[in-house]
Amino acid sequence: MTKKPIDLDAHNKQLNQHQQRTKQVAETYRQKSKELEHRLESSARSHEEVFSREIAELKQANKRNVPRNK
């Protein structure tokens, strides 16, 4: 059984195309990951601000409603 000669140019072209697709997929993944991280950070900050306001409002309401025994 004889082996077919390998077309190195075709092989290299296919390899380069595969590497380019892999790089594009990796870059897309990095971008989406960064966008998601930014959205999560923004959401966390937003939640913290809401909780801080609610705590401050509750503290104020509590101060108004606590009877003073002097």
N, CA, C and O atoms as a Maestro MAE file, in Angstrom:
{
 s_m_m2io_version
 :::
 2.0.0
}

f_m_ct {
 s_m_title
 :::
 protein
 m_atom[280] {
  # First column is atom index #
  i_m_mmod_type
  r_m_x_coord
  r_m_y_coord
  r_m_z_coord
  i_m_residue_number
  s_m_chain_name
  s_m_pdb_residue_name
  s_m_pdb_atom_name
  i_m_atomic_number
  :::
  1 25 0.835 -1.170 0.000 1 A "MET " " N  " 7
  2 3 0.000 0.000 0.000 1 A "MET " " CA " 6
  3 2 0.893 1.252 0.000 1 A "MET " " C  " 6
  4 15 1.754 1.411 0.866 1 A "MET " " O  " 8
  5 25 0.682 2.099 -0.945 2 A "THR " " N  " 7
  6 3 1.506 3.298 -1.023 2 A "THR " " CA " 6
  7 2 0.767 4.475 -0.409 2 A "THR " " C  " 6
  8 15 -0.452 4.603 -0.515 2 A "THR " " O  " 8
  9 25 1.533 5.309 0.222 3 A "LYS " " N  " 7
  10 3 0.946 6.499 0.838 3 A "LYS " " CA " 6
  11 2 0.865 7.615 -0.184 3 A "LYS " " C  " 6
  12 15 1.747 7.775 -1.028 3 A "LYS " " O  " 8
  13 25 -0.209 8.383 -0.092 4 A "LYS " " N  " 7
  14 3 -0.358 9.539 -0.965 4 A "LYS " " CA " 6
  15 2 0.593 10.627 -0.477 4 A "LYS " " C  " 6
  16 15 0.811 10.769 0.726 4 A "LYS " " O  " 8
  17 25 1.151 11.385 -1.394 5 A "PRO " " N  " 7
  18 3 1.987 12.510 -0.948 5 A "PRO " " CA " 6
  19 2 1.107 13.566 -0.285 5 A "PRO " " C  " 6
  20 15 -0.032 13.797 -0.691 5 A "PRO " " O  " 8
  21 25 1.652 14.181 0.716 6 A "ILE " " N  " 7
  22 3 0.917 15.201 1.471 6 A "ILE " " CA " 6
  23 2 1.113 16.551 0.790 6 A "ILE " " C  " 6
  24 15 2.237 16.959 0.497 6 A "ILE " " O  " 8
  25 25 0.013 17.225 0.548 7 A "ASP " " N  " 7
  26 3 0.072 18.563 -0.030 7 A "ASP " " CA " 6
  27 2 0.269 19.541 1.130 7 A "ASP " " C  " 6
  28 15 -0.684 19.935 1.803 7 A "ASP " " O  " 8
  29 25 1.527 19.920 1.345 8 A "LEU " " N  " 7
  30 3 1.854 20.773 2.484 8 A "LEU " " CA " 6
  31 2 1.223 22.158 2.381 8 A "LEU " " C  " 6
  32 15 0.831 22.735 3.395 8 A "LEU " " O  " 8
  33 25 1.121 22.687 1.187 9 A "ASP " " N  " 7
  34 3 0.496 24.010 1.030 9 A "ASP " " CA " 6
  35 2 -0.967 23.969 1.464 9 A "ASP " " C  " 6
  36 15 -1.439 24.854 2.178 9 A "ASP " " O  " 8
  37 25 -1.674 22.936 1.026 10 A "ALA " " N  " 7
  38 3 -3.082 22.810 1.404 10 A "ALA " " CA " 6
  39 2 -3.204 22.575 2.910 10 A "ALA " " C  " 6
  40 15 -4.090 23.118 3.570 10 A "ALA " " O  " 8
  41 25 -2.303 21.762 3.431 11 A "HIS " " N  " 7
  42 3 -2.324 21.471 4.868 11 A "HIS " " CA " 6
  43 2 -2.059 22.754 5.675 11 A "HIS " " C  " 6
  44 15 -2.755 23.031 6.652 11 A "HIS " " O  " 8
  45 25 -1.063 23.522 5.264 12 A "ASN " " N  " 7
  46 3 -0.741 24.771 5.962 12 A "ASN " " CA " 6
  47 2 -1.875 25.774 5.860 12 A "ASN " " C  " 6
  48 15 -2.180 26.475 6.825 12 A "ASN " " O  " 8
  49 25 -2.504 25.844 4.685 13 A "LYS " " N  " 7
  50 3 -3.635 26.759 4.506 13 A "LYS " " CA " 6
  51 2 -4.779 26.379 5.441 13 A "LYS " " C  " 6
  52 15 -5.376 27.245 6.080 13 A "LYS " " O  " 8
  53 25 -5.082 25.084 5.521 14 A "GLN " " N  " 7
  54 3 -6.146 24.596 6.402 14 A "GLN " " CA " 6
  55 2 -5.799 24.868 7.868 14 A "GLN " " C  " 6
  56 15 -6.655 25.270 8.656 14 A "GLN " " O  " 8
  57 25 -4.541 24.644 8.215 15 A "LEU " " N  " 7
  58 3 -4.088 24.899 9.587 15 A "LEU " " CA " 6
  59 2 -4.211 26.378 9.933 15 A "LEU " " C  " 6
  60 15 -4.671 26.727 11.020 15 A "LEU " " O  " 8
  61 25 -3.805 27.240 9.022 16 A "ASN " " N  " 7
  62 3 -3.899 28.685 9.260 16 A "ASN " " CA " 6
  63 2 -5.349 29.125 9.406 16 A "ASN " " C  " 6
  64 15 -5.656 29.963 10.254 16 A "ASN " " O  " 8
  65 25 -6.239 28.575 8.595 17 A "GLN " " N  " 7
  66 3 -7.660 28.915 8.705 17 A "GLN " " CA " 6
  67 2 -8.202 28.481 10.070 17 A "GLN " " C  " 6
  68 15 -8.960 29.207 10.713 17 A "GLN " " O  " 8
  69 25 -7.808 27.309 10.487 18 A "HIS " " N  " 7
  70 3 -8.251 26.807 11.790 18 A "HIS " " CA " 6
  71 2 -7.734 27.706 12.921 18 A "HIS " " C  " 6
  72 15 -8.467 28.024 13.857 18 A "HIS " " O  " 8
  73 25 -6.468 28.109 12.819 19 A "GLN " " N  " 7
  74 3 -5.890 28.982 13.846 19 A "GLN " " CA " 6
  75 2 -6.594 30.333 13.878 19 A "GLN " " C  " 6
  76 15 -6.825 30.889 14.952 19 A "GLN " " O  " 8
  77 25 -6.938 30.865 12.703 20 A "GLN " " N  " 7
  78 3 -7.650 32.142 12.651 20 A "GLN " " CA " 6
  79 2 -9.031 32.022 13.289 20 A "GLN " " C  " 6
  80 15 -9.443 32.899 14.048 20 A "GLN " " O  " 8
  81 25 -9.747 30.939 12.983 21 A "ARG " " N  " 7
  82 3 -11.076 30.733 13.584 21 A "ARG " " CA " 6
  83 2 -10.948 30.604 15.106 21 A "ARG " " C  " 6
  84 15 -11.758 31.148 15.856 21 A "ARG " " O  " 8
  85 25 -9.927 29.883 15.543 22 A "THR " " N  " 7
  86 3 -9.712 29.698 16.981 22 A "THR " " CA " 6
  87 2 -9.424 31.047 17.647 22 A "THR " " C  " 6
  88 15 -9.943 31.327 18.727 22 A "THR " " O  " 8
  89 25 -8.608 31.874 17.011 23 A "LYS " " N  " 7
  90 3 -8.308 33.200 17.561 23 A "LYS " " CA " 6
  91 2 -9.570 34.057 17.629 23 A "LYS " " C  " 6
  92 15 -9.790 34.766 18.611 23 A "LYS " " O  " 8
  93 25 -10.400 33.991 16.582 24 A "GLN " " N  " 7
  94 3 -11.634 34.778 16.561 24 A "GLN " " CA " 6
  95 2 -12.581 34.329 17.667 24 A "GLN " " C  " 6
  96 15 -13.186 35.156 18.349 24 A "GLN " " O  " 8
  97 25 -12.706 33.028 17.838 25 A "VAL " " N  " 7
  98 3 -13.581 32.504 18.888 25 A "VAL " " CA " 6
  99 2 -13.060 32.928 20.256 25 A "VAL " " C  " 6
  100 15 -13.840 33.335 21.117 25 A "VAL " " O  " 8
  101 25 -11.760 32.837 20.463 26 A "ALA " " N  " 7
  102 3 -11.170 33.228 21.743 26 A "ALA " " CA " 6
  103 2 -11.382 34.715 22.007 26 A "ALA " " C  " 6
  104 15 -11.699 35.099 23.133 26 A "ALA " " O  " 8
  105 25 -11.213 35.551 20.994 27 A "GLU " " N  " 7
  106 3 -11.395 36.997 21.155 27 A "GLU " " CA " 6
  107 2 -12.861 37.324 21.447 27 A "GLU " " C  " 6
  108 15 -13.157 38.163 22.298 27 A "GLU " " O  " 8
  109 25 -13.763 36.668 20.748 28 A "THR " " N  " 7
  110 3 -15.191 36.864 21.007 28 A "THR " " CA " 6
  111 2 -15.519 36.476 22.441 28 A "THR " " C  " 6
  112 15 -16.255 37.182 23.130 28 A "THR " " O  " 8
  113 25 -14.978 35.364 22.881 29 A "TYR " " N  " 7
  114 3 -15.201 34.906 24.255 29 A "TYR " " CA " 6
  115 2 -14.676 35.935 25.251 29 A "TYR " " C  " 6
  116 15 -15.355 36.253 26.227 29 A "TYR " " O  " 8
  117 25 -13.465 36.459 25.011 30 A "ARG " " N  " 7
  118 3 -12.889 37.468 25.913 30 A "ARG " " CA " 6
  119 2 -13.768 38.712 25.979 30 A "ARG " " C  " 6
  120 15 -14.017 39.247 27.059 30 A "ARG " " O  " 8
  121 25 -14.241 39.172 24.810 31 A "GLN " " N  " 7
  122 3 -15.083 40.367 24.783 31 A "GLN " " CA " 6
  123 2 -16.389 40.139 25.532 31 A "GLN " " C  " 6
  124 15 -16.806 40.979 26.329 31 A "GLN " " O  " 8
  125 25 -17.031 39.008 25.277 32 A "LYS " " N  " 7
  126 3 -18.298 38.726 25.955 32 A "LYS " " CA " 6
  127 2 -18.081 38.564 27.450 32 A "LYS " " C  " 6
  128 15 -18.919 38.975 28.252 32 A "LYS " " O  " 8
  129 25 -16.968 37.971 27.822 33 A "SER " " N  " 7
  130 3 -16.649 37.795 29.235 33 A "SER " " CA " 6
  131 2 -16.473 39.149 29.916 33 A "SER " " C  " 6
  132 15 -16.971 39.365 31.021 33 A "SER " " O  " 8
  133 25 -15.758 40.062 29.247 34 A "LYS " " N  " 7
  134 3 -15.558 41.403 29.807 34 A "LYS " " CA " 6
  135 2 -16.887 42.150 29.926 34 A "LYS " " C  " 6
  136 15 -17.142 42.818 30.928 34 A "LYS " " O  " 8
  137 25 -17.731 42.032 28.896 35 A "GLU " " N  " 7
  138 3 -19.031 42.697 28.932 35 A "GLU " " CA " 6
  139 2 -19.877 42.161 30.086 35 A "GLU " " C  " 6
  140 15 -20.523 42.928 30.800 35 A "GLU " " O  " 8
  141 25 -19.867 40.852 30.261 36 A "LEU " " N  " 7
  142 3 -20.634 40.235 31.341 36 A "LEU " " CA " 6
  143 2 -20.102 40.672 32.701 36 A "LEU " " C  " 6
  144 15 -20.873 40.981 33.609 36 A "LEU " " O  " 8
  145 25 -18.780 40.695 32.833 37 A "GLU " " N  " 7
  146 3 -18.172 41.132 34.098 37 A "GLU " " CA " 6
  147 2 -18.561 42.576 34.403 37 A "GLU " " C  " 6
  148 15 -18.867 42.908 35.549 37 A "GLU " " O  " 8
  149 25 -18.551 43.435 33.382 38 A "HIS " " N  " 7
  150 3 -18.927 44.839 33.567 38 A "HIS " " CA " 6
  151 2 -20.386 44.949 33.994 38 A "HIS " " C  " 6
  152 15 -20.720 45.709 34.903 38 A "HIS " " O  " 8
  153 25 -21.257 44.178 33.326 39 A "ARG " " N  " 7
  154 3 -22.685 44.221 33.693 39 A "ARG " " CA " 6
  155 2 -22.901 43.728 35.116 39 A "ARG " " C  " 6
  156 15 -23.714 44.290 35.850 39 A "ARG " " O  " 8
  157 25 -22.182 42.683 35.512 40 A "LEU " " N  " 7
  158 3 -22.333 42.157 36.868 40 A "LEU " " CA " 6
  159 2 -21.851 43.174 37.903 40 A "LEU " " C  " 6
  160 15 -22.491 43.372 38.936 40 A "LEU " " O  " 8
  161 25 -20.712 43.819 37.614 41 A "GLU " " N  " 7
  162 3 -20.201 44.841 38.534 41 A "GLU " " CA " 6
  163 2 -21.187 45.999 38.644 41 A "GLU " " C  " 6
  164 15 -21.450 46.499 39.737 41 A "GLU " " O  " 8
  165 25 -21.724 46.418 37.512 42 A "SER " " N  " 7
  166 3 -22.681 47.521 37.496 42 A "SER " " CA " 6
  167 2 -23.936 47.138 38.273 42 A "SER " " C  " 6
  168 15 -24.467 47.940 39.041 42 A "SER " " O  " 8
  169 25 -24.401 45.927 38.071 43 A "SER " " N  " 7
  170 3 -25.591 45.449 38.763 43 A "SER " " CA " 6
  171 2 -25.337 45.372 40.271 43 A "SER " " C  " 6
  172 15 -26.194 45.744 41.072 43 A "SER " " O  " 8
  173 25 -24.157 44.888 40.644 44 A "ALA " " N  " 7
  174 3 -23.819 44.779 42.069 44 A "ALA " " CA " 6
  175 2 -23.777 46.167 42.708 44 A "ALA " " C  " 6
  176 15 -24.280 46.362 43.814 44 A "ALA " " O  " 8
  177 25 -23.171 47.132 42.005 45 A "ARG " " N  " 7
  178 3 -23.118 48.508 42.524 45 A "ARG " " CA " 6
  179 2 -24.523 49.058 42.687 45 A "ARG " " C  " 6
  180 15 -24.841 49.689 43.695 45 A "ARG " " O  " 8
  181 25 -25.356 48.817 41.693 46 A "SER " " N  " 7
  182 3 -26.734 49.299 41.743 46 A "SER " " CA " 6
  183 2 -27.469 48.705 42.939 46 A "SER " " C  " 6
  184 15 -28.172 49.416 43.657 46 A "SER " " O  " 8
  185 25 -27.307 47.403 43.150 47 A "HIS " " N  " 7
  186 3 -27.954 46.757 44.293 47 A "HIS " " CA " 6
  187 2 -27.432 47.312 45.615 47 A "HIS " " C  " 6
  188 15 -28.203 47.535 46.548 47 A "HIS " " O  " 8
  189 25 -26.121 47.532 45.691 48 A "GLU " " N  " 7
  190 3 -25.539 48.090 46.917 48 A "GLU " " CA " 6
  191 2 -26.120 49.466 47.214 48 A "GLU " " C  " 6
  192 15 -26.428 49.790 48.361 48 A "GLU " " O  " 8
  193 25 -26.268 50.276 46.156 49 A "GLU " " N  " 7
  194 3 -26.820 51.620 46.354 49 A "GLU " " CA " 6
  195 2 -28.261 51.546 46.845 49 A "GLU " " C  " 6
  196 15 -28.657 52.299 47.734 49 A "GLU " " O  " 8
  197 25 -29.042 50.642 46.267 50 A "VAL " " N  " 7
  198 3 -30.440 50.488 46.683 50 A "VAL " " CA " 6
  199 2 -30.503 50.026 48.137 50 A "VAL " " C  " 6
  200 15 -31.284 50.559 48.925 50 A "VAL " " O  " 8
  201 25 -29.684 49.039 48.491 51 A "PHE " " N  " 7
  202 3 -29.679 48.545 49.865 51 A "PHE " " CA " 6
  203 2 -29.235 49.618 50.847 51 A "PHE " " C  " 6
  204 15 -29.795 49.736 51.937 51 A "PHE " " O  " 8
  205 25 -28.237 50.397 50.467 52 A "SER " " N  " 7
  206 3 -27.766 51.480 51.338 52 A "SER " " CA " 6
  207 2 -28.873 52.493 51.581 52 A "SER " " C  " 6
  208 15 -29.079 52.934 52.712 52 A "SER " " O  " 8
  209 25 -29.587 52.865 50.522 53 A "ARG " " N  " 7
  210 3 -30.697 53.810 50.681 53 A "ARG " " CA " 6
  211 2 -31.785 53.236 51.578 53 A "ARG " " C  " 6
  212 15 -32.306 53.927 52.454 53 A "ARG " " O  " 8
  213 25 -32.126 51.965 51.356 54 A "GLU " " N  " 7
  214 3 -33.170 51.337 52.170 54 A "GLU " " CA " 6
  215 2 -32.759 51.269 53.639 54 A "GLU " " C  " 6
  216 15 -33.575 51.506 54.530 54 A "GLU " " O  " 8
  217 25 -31.496 50.946 53.886 55 A "ILE " " N  " 7
  218 3 -31.006 50.888 55.276 55 A "ILE " " CA " 6
  219 2 -31.093 52.263 55.912 55 A "ILE " " C  " 6
  220 15 -31.538 52.399 57.052 55 A "ILE " " O  " 8
  221 25 -30.662 53.297 55.169 56 A "ALA " " N  " 7
  222 3 -30.716 54.659 55.698 56 A "ALA " " CA " 6
  223 2 -32.166 55.066 55.990 56 A "ALA " " C  " 6
  224 15 -32.440 55.689 57.016 56 A "ALA " " O  " 8
  225 25 -33.090 54.714 55.091 57 A "GLU " " N  " 7
  226 3 -34.501 55.039 55.313 57 A "GLU " " CA " 6
  227 2 -35.041 54.308 56.543 57 A "GLU " " C  " 6
  228 15 -35.780 54.886 57.340 57 A "GLU " " O  " 8
  229 25 -34.673 53.049 56.690 58 A "LEU " " N  " 7
  230 3 -35.135 52.282 57.854 58 A "LEU " " CA " 6
  231 2 -34.576 52.855 59.157 58 A "LEU " " C  " 6
  232 15 -35.271 52.909 60.172 58 A "LEU " " O  " 8
  233 25 -33.312 53.281 59.113 59 A "LYS " " N  " 7
  234 3 -32.710 53.887 60.312 59 A "LYS " " CA " 6
  235 2 -33.446 55.163 60.690 59 A "LYS " " C  " 6
  236 15 -33.723 55.409 61.864 59 A "LYS " " O  " 8
  237 25 -33.763 55.982 59.669 60 A "GLN " " N  " 7
  238 3 -34.488 57.222 59.943 60 A "GLN " " CA " 6
  239 2 -35.874 56.928 60.500 60 A "GLN " " C  " 6
  240 15 -36.311 57.569 61.455 60 A "GLN " " O  " 8
  241 25 -36.565 55.958 59.906 61 A "ALA " " N  " 7
  242 3 -37.905 55.599 60.383 61 A "ALA " " CA " 6
  243 2 -37.830 55.058 61.805 61 A "ALA " " C  " 6
  244 15 -38.699 55.340 62.630 61 A "ALA " " O  " 8
  245 25 -36.809 54.293 62.082 62 A "ASN " " N  " 7
  246 3 -36.631 53.713 63.409 62 A "ASN " " CA " 6
  247 2 -36.358 54.811 64.442 62 A "ASN " " C  " 6
  248 15 -36.870 54.756 65.560 62 A "ASN " " O  " 8
  249 25 -35.553 55.804 64.064 63 A "LYS " " N  " 7
  250 3 -35.267 56.901 64.993 63 A "LYS " " CA " 6
  251 2 -36.540 57.680 65.330 63 A "LYS " " C  " 6
  252 15 -36.742 58.106 66.467 63 A "LYS " " O  " 8
  253 25 -37.398 57.859 64.312 64 A "ARG " " N  " 7
  254 3 -38.642 58.611 64.545 64 A "ARG " " CA " 6
  255 2 -39.616 57.841 65.410 64 A "ARG " " C  " 6
  256 15 -40.389 58.442 66.155 64 A "ARG " " O  " 8
  257 25 -39.592 56.522 65.323 65 A "ASN " " N  " 7
  258 3 -40.590 55.699 65.998 65 A "ASN " " CA " 6
  259 2 -40.156 55.168 67.359 65 A "ASN " " C  " 6
  260 15 -40.966 54.575 68.071 65 A "ASN " " O  " 8
  261 25 -38.907 55.365 67.732 66 A "VAL " " N  " 7
  262 3 -38.432 54.844 69.017 66 A "VAL " " CA " 6
  263 2 -38.881 55.811 70.123 66 A "VAL " " C  " 6
  264 15 -38.544 56.995 70.082 66 A "VAL " " O  " 8
  265 25 -39.638 55.314 71.107 67 A "PRO " " N  " 7
  266 3 -40.028 56.191 72.198 67 A "PRO " " CA " 6
  267 2 -38.820 56.520 73.063 67 A "PRO " " C  " 6
  268 15 -37.948 55.678 73.278 67 A "PRO " " O  " 8
  269 25 -38.779 57.738 73.550 68 A "ARG " " N  " 7
  270 3 -37.656 58.180 74.371 68 A "ARG " " CA " 6
  271 2 -38.064 58.116 75.829 68 A "ARG " " C  " 6
  272 15 -39.008 58.793 76.236 68 A "ARG " " O  " 8
  273 25 -37.385 57.331 76.605 69 A "ASN " " N  " 7
  274 3 -37.650 57.226 78.036 69 A "ASN " " CA " 6
  275 2 -36.583 57.983 78.791 69 A "ASN " " C  " 6
  276 15 -35.502 57.457 79.057 69 A "ASN " " O  " 8
  277 25 -36.886 59.204 79.130 70 A "LYS " " N  " 7
  278 3 -35.890 60.008 79.852 70 A "LYS " " CA " 6
  279 2 -36.405 60.366 81.196 70 A "LYS " " C  " 6
  280 15 -35.716 61.042 81.960 70 A "LYS " " O  " 8
  :::
 }
 m_bond[279] {
  # First column is bond index #
  i_m_from
  i_m_to
  i_m_order
  :::
  1 1 2 1
  2 2 3 1
  3 3 4 2
  4 3 5 1
  5 5 6 1
  6 6 7 1
  7 7 8 2
  8 7 9 1
  9 9 10 1
  10 10 11 1
  11 11 12 2
  12 11 13 1
  13 13 14 1
  14 14 15 1
  15 15 16 2
  16 15 17 1
  17 17 18 1
  18 18 19 1
  19 19 20 2
  20 19 21 1
  21 21 22 1
  22 22 23 1
  23 23 24 2
  24 23 25 1
  25 25 26 1
  26 26 27 1
  27 27 28 2
  28 27 29 1
  29 29 30 1
  30 30 31 1
  31 31 32 2
  32 31 33 1
  33 33 34 1
  34 34 35 1
  35 35 36 2
  36 35 37 1
  37 37 38 1
  38 38 39 1
  39 39 40 2
  40 39 41 1
  41 41 42 1
  42 42 43 1
  43 43 44 2
  44 43 45 1
  45 45 46 1
  46 46 47 1
  47 47 48 2
  48 47 49 1
  49 49 50 1
  50 50 51 1
  51 51 52 2
  52 51 53 1
  53 53 54 1
  54 54 55 1
  55 55 56 2
  56 55 57 1
  57 57 58 1
  58 58 59 1
  59 59 60 2
  60 59 61 1
  61 61 62 1
  62 62 63 1
  63 63 64 2
  64 63 65 1
  65 65 66 1
  66 66 67 1
  67 67 68 2
  68 67 69 1
  69 69 70 1
  70 70 71 1
  71 71 72 2
  72 71 73 1
  73 73 74 1
  74 74 75 1
  75 75 76 2
  76 75 77 1
  77 77 78 1
  78 78 79 1
  79 79 80 2
  80 79 81 1
  81 81 82 1
  82 82 83 1
  83 83 84 2
  84 83 85 1
  85 85 86 1
  86 86 87 1
  87 87 88 2
  88 87 89 1
  89 89 90 1
  90 90 91 1
  91 91 92 2
  92 91 93 1
  93 93 94 1
  94 94 95 1
  95 95 96 2
  96 95 97 1
  97 97 98 1
  98 98 99 1
  99 99 100 2
  100 99 101 1
  101 101 102 1
  102 102 103 1
  103 103 104 2
  104 103 105 1
  105 105 106 1
  106 106 107 1
  107 107 108 2
  108 107 109 1
  109 109 110 1
  110 110 111 1
  111 111 112 2
  112 111 113 1
  113 113 114 1
  114 114 115 1
  115 115 116 2
  116 115 117 1
  117 117 118 1
  118 118 119 1
  119 119 120 2
  120 119 121 1
  121 121 122 1
  122 122 123 1
  123 123 124 2
  124 123 125 1
  125 125 126 1
  126 126 127 1
  127 127 128 2
  128 127 129 1
  129 129 130 1
  130 130 131 1
  131 131 132 2
  132 131 133 1
  133 133 134 1
  134 134 135 1
  135 135 136 2
  136 135 137 1
  137 137 138 1
  138 138 139 1
  139 139 140 2
  140 139 141 1
  141 141 142 1
  142 142 143 1
  143 143 144 2
  144 143 145 1
  145 145 146 1
  146 146 147 1
  147 147 148 2
  148 147 149 1
  149 149 150 1
  150 150 151 1
  151 151 152 2
  152 151 153 1
  153 153 154 1
  154 154 155 1
  155 155 156 2
  156 155 157 1
  157 157 158 1
  158 158 159 1
  159 159 160 2
  160 159 161 1
  161 161 162 1
  162 162 163 1
  163 163 164 2
  164 163 165 1
  165 165 166 1
  166 166 167 1
  167 167 168 2
  168 167 169 1
  169 169 170 1
  170 170 171 1
  171 171 172 2
  172 171 173 1
  173 173 174 1
  174 174 175 1
  175 175 176 2
  176 175 177 1
  177 177 178 1
  178 178 179 1
  179 179 180 2
  180 179 181 1
  181 181 182 1
  182 182 183 1
  183 183 184 2
  184 183 185 1
  185 185 186 1
  186 186 187 1
  187 187 188 2
  188 187 189 1
  189 189 190 1
  190 190 191 1
  191 191 192 2
  192 191 193 1
  193 193 194 1
  194 194 195 1
  195 195 196 2
  196 195 197 1
  197 197 198 1
  198 198 199 1
  199 199 200 2
  200 199 201 1
  201 201 202 1
  202 202 203 1
  203 203 204 2
  204 203 205 1
  205 205 206 1
  206 206 207 1
  207 207 208 2
  208 207 209 1
  209 209 210 1
  210 210 211 1
  211 211 212 2
  212 211 213 1
  213 213 214 1
  214 214 215 1
  215 215 216 2
  216 215 217 1
  217 217 218 1
  218 218 219 1
  219 219 220 2
  220 219 221 1
  221 221 222 1
  222 222 223 1
  223 223 224 2
  224 223 225 1
  225 225 226 1
  226 226 227 1
  227 227 228 2
  228 227 229 1
  229 229 230 1
  230 230 231 1
  231 231 232 2
  232 231 233 1
  233 233 234 1
  234 234 235 1
  235 235 236 2
  236 235 237 1
  237 237 238 1
  238 238 239 1
  239 239 240 2
  240 239 241 1
  241 241 242 1
  242 242 243 1
  243 243 244 2
  244 243 245 1
  245 245 246 1
  246 246 247 1
  247 247 248 2
  248 247 249 1
  249 249 250 1
  250 250 251 1
  251 251 252 2
  252 251 253 1
  253 253 254 1
  254 254 255 1
  255 255 256 2
  256 255 257 1
  257 257 258 1
  258 258 259 1
  259 259 260 2
  260 259 261 1
  261 261 262 1
  262 262 263 1
  263 263 264 2
  264 263 265 1
  265 265 266 1
  266 266 267 1
  267 267 268 2
  268 267 269 1
  269 269 270 1
  270 270 271 1
  271 271 272 2
  272 271 273 1
  273 273 274 1
  274 274 275 1
  275 275 276 2
  276 275 277 1
  277 277 278 1
  278 278 279 1
  279 279 280 2
  :::
 }
}
